[in-house]
Amino acid sequence: IDLSLQVVTANLKAPEVTSEVGVKYGVISLNATNKVDLTKPKVDLTLRLSANKDRFGLSVAANIKDDNVTGSASASYKVAESLKLGVDLNRKNRPDMGNQSENLIMFELKGTFP
């Protein structure tokens, strides 16, 4: 089991502090990220669970920011050393659209070609 803790801040008087905790066991990893704005009491917490085995990768995440909950999922397959296929699904609220939910899907083909 690998355990890591990271706290990031620009300086000692920074108004925002970001912390991250990660646990990894074999091919599965679990990460939690929290952002704290010291000038106003807000919540910004992300939880991500991912697994990578050989050529396959899977990941799901949830984010809580104030009263909004968003989520995402992704999957990938490494076809060759220089070619990777992937799909990402995202659900989020759009403040510019009266907080209506928006669902996005993105297909990815990533590679290095001569």
N, C-alpha and C positions, 0 to 999 in steps of 0.2 A: 504494500500500500504506500503510495506517494502522497504526502500531504503538503500543501503550500499555502502560505498566507502572505498577502501583499497589500500594503497600504500606500497610496500615492497621494502626495500633496505638493504643490509648487513651492510653498514656503510656510513658515510657522504661523503666519497671519492669513493663510488662505481661507476663503469663505466656503470652499468645497473640499470634501475629503472623499476619496474613492477607496474602497476596500474590496478584496477578492479572496475567496477561500476555494481551494480545489482539492479534490480527493480522486485518486486514480487507483484502480485495482484491475490489473490485466488490461483488457481492451476497453474497459468502461471507465469513463471519467464523469465526475459531477462537479460543476463550478457554480458558485454563488457570488454575485457582484452587488455591492450596495453603494449608492452615491448619497452623500449627506451634504445638503446646503446649510451651512451654519447660520445664514442670515434669515432663513425662514424654515419652519418645520414642514418638510415635504418628505415623501417616501419615494425612493427609486431603487427597486430591488429586482435583480434578474437571477433566475435559476436555470441552468442548462445541464442536460444529461446527454452524453454522447458516447458512441461506441465505434471503434475502428478495428476491423479485422481484415487482414490481407488486402484485398482490393476494394472492400466495401466500407462505407462510412454512413452512420445515421446520427441525427441530432434532433432533440426537441428542446424548446426553451419557452419560458414564460417570463413576462416582465410586468411588474406592478409599479405604476407611477401615479401617485396620488390616488384617485379613484378609478383609474383606467387600467384594465388588464389586457395585455396583448400576448400573442403567442406566435411561434414559428416552428417549422420542422424542415429538415433537409435530409437528402439522401444523395450519395455519390458512389460512382463505380469507376475505378481506374482501369481503362481498357488496355493501355500500354504505358510504358514508363513516361511518355511525353503526351498522353491523351487521357482526359478525365471527363466523364459525363456526370451531370448533377441536376437536381431539381430542388427548388426552395419554395416553401409555402409560408405566407405571412398573413396575419390578421391583426389589424390595428384600427384605432378610432381616429377619425379625421376631425380635428377641431374646426377647420375651415369649412366643414360640411355639416355643422351642427352635431358633431360627435357621432356621426353615422359610422358603422363598421365598414372597413374596406378589406377585401380578400385579394391577395396577389399571389400569382404563381410565376416562377421564373425558371426557365430551362437554361442550362449552361453546358457549353462545349468548350473546354479549355485545353489548350495544347501548345506545344512548341513544334514548329514546322521548319524544315530547312529552307 
